[in-house]
Amino acid sequence: MGAGIIPSQGEGTRRRRRGRAKAQPMSEINVTPFVDVMLVLLIIFMVAAPLLTVGVPVELPRTAAGALPTDQEEPLTITITAEGAVQIQTTDTPRAELVPKLRAIAAERTTDQIFLRADGAVPYAQVMEVMGALNAGGFANIGLVTDIGGPTLDGQDQ
């Protein structure tokens, strides 16, 4: 990439020799191509990272609440679809098996934080039923996921 030839020491000070001069390999590394490749990879990862979020398409209710801080560990997400199906990440889970699976997952995780996503059409009683199962499964730090820009209590939209 950046290799070249450096003339030997005494060559420019005296007379020029006929024929080929002694050549030494250049010992410097050209880092410009390396930096270019790294910048391209950085841009690719910056564009691709938001597309890697795990989720099931649901119509989240809108609220005026702010975002929760995230940990180093990938957040565990429970989703309740409009039909009432419960999913752990993207895997359908029967309600009868929810608590045992959550206990097994809680035993492997370092945090007790979990996110609950529910479609806006799901009745409040079903959401509270799943929240009780989350608590029984060992997760006490439950975050409710909503879309931003909803109405505030003073009646004004954000």
Secondary structure, DSSP 8 states (H G I E B T S, - for coil): ----EEE-GGGTTS---SS---EEE------HHHHHHHHHHHHHHHHHGGGG---------EES-------SS--EEEEE-TT--EEETTEEE-GGGHHHHHHHHHHH-S--EEEEEE-TTS-HHHHHHHHHHHHHTT--EEEEE-EES-B-TTS-B-
